[in-house]
């Protein structure tokens, strides 16, 4: 709850930050050897992709996102290949 309150206090226009984080998304893809990298902010209901590399998406319902799992438990979470993971049918 504290994370959600902090995020709402910023009162961000997510589309405004797309260019600011573009290089970070590209670097993350390069470092991890992936074709896709997204910089996301997640509120109560929505995952907002404020910047990305390899995939153009602005938002999705939180319950459909992979990133929601990283904040649910607070532990390390990795999906090696999303195409082959049973948790996330494509």
Secondary structure as a PSIPRED ss2 file (coil, helix, strand):
# PSIPRED VFORMAT (PSIPRED V4.0)

   1 X C   1.000  0.000  0.000
   2 X H   0.000  1.000  0.000
   3 X H   0.000  1.000  0.000
   4 X H   0.000  1.000  0.000
   5 X H   0.000  1.000  0.000
   6 X H   0.000  1.000  0.000
   7 X H   0.000  1.000  0.000
   8 X H   0.000  1.000  0.000
   9 X H   0.000  1.000  0.000
  10 X H   0.000  1.000  0.000
  11 X C   1.000  0.000  0.000
  12 X C   1.000  0.000  0.000
  13 X C   1.000  0.000  0.000
  14 X H   0.000  1.000  0.000
  15 X H   0.000  1.000  0.000
  16 X H   0.000  1.000  0.000
  17 X H   0.000  1.000  0.000
  18 X C   1.000  0.000  0.000
  19 X C   1.000  0.000  0.000
  20 X C   1.000  0.000  0.000
  21 X C   1.000  0.000  0.000
  22 X H   0.000  1.000  0.000
  23 X H   0.000  1.000  0.000
  24 X H   0.000  1.000  0.000
  25 X H   0.000  1.000  0.000
  26 X H   0.000  1.000  0.000
  27 X H   0.000  1.000  0.000
  28 X H   0.000  1.000  0.000
  29 X H   0.000  1.000  0.000
  30 X H   0.000  1.000  0.000
  31 X H   0.000  1.000  0.000
  32 X H   0.000  1.000  0.000
  33 X C   1.000  0.000  0.000
  34 X C   1.000  0.000  0.000
  35 X C   1.000  0.000  0.000
  36 X C   1.000  0.000  0.000
  37 X E   0.000  0.000  1.000
  38 X E   0.000  0.000  1.000
  39 X E   0.000  0.000  1.000
  40 X E   0.000  0.000  1.000
  41 X E   0.000  0.000  1.000
  42 X E   0.000  0.000  1.000
  43 X C   1.000  0.000  0.000
  44 X C   1.000  0.000  0.000
  45 X C   1.000  0.000  0.000
  46 X E   0.000  0.000  1.000
  47 X E   0.000  0.000  1.000
  48 X E   0.000  0.000  1.000
  49 X E   0.000  0.000  1.000
  50 X E   0.000  0.000  1.000
  51 X E   0.000  0.000  1.000
  52 X E   0.000  0.000  1.000
  53 X E   0.000  0.000  1.000
  54 X C   1.000  0.000  0.000
  55 X C   1.000  0.000  0.000
  56 X C   1.000  0.000  0.000
  57 X C   1.000  0.000  0.000
  58 X C   1.000  0.000  0.000
  59 X E   0.000  0.000  1.000
  60 X E   0.000  0.000  1.000
  61 X E   0.000  0.000  1.000
  62 X H   0.000  1.000  0.000
  63 X H   0.000  1.000  0.000
  64 X H   0.000  1.000  0.000
  65 X C   1.000  0.000  0.000
  66 X C   1.000  0.000  0.000
  67 X C   1.000  0.000  0.000
  68 X H   0.000  1.000  0.000
  69 X H   0.000  1.000  0.000
  70 X H   0.000  1.000  0.000
  71 X H   0.000  1.000  0.000
  72 X H   0.000  1.000  0.000
  73 X C   1.000  0.000  0.000
  74 X C   1.000  0.000  0.000
  75 X C   1.000  0.000  0.000
  76 X C   1.000  0.000  0.000
  77 X C   1.000  0.000  0.000
  78 X C   1.000  0.000  0.000
  79 X C   1.000  0.000  0.000
  80 X C   1.000  0.000  0.000
  81 X C   1.000  0.000  0.000
  82 X H   0.000  1.000  0.000
  83 X H   0.000  1.000  0.000
  84 X H   0.000  1.000  0.000
  85 X C   1.000  0.000  0.000
  86 X C   1.000  0.000  0.000
  87 X C   1.000  0.000  0.000
  88 X C   1.000  0.000  0.000
  89 X C   1.000  0.000  0.000
  90 X C   1.000  0.000  0.000
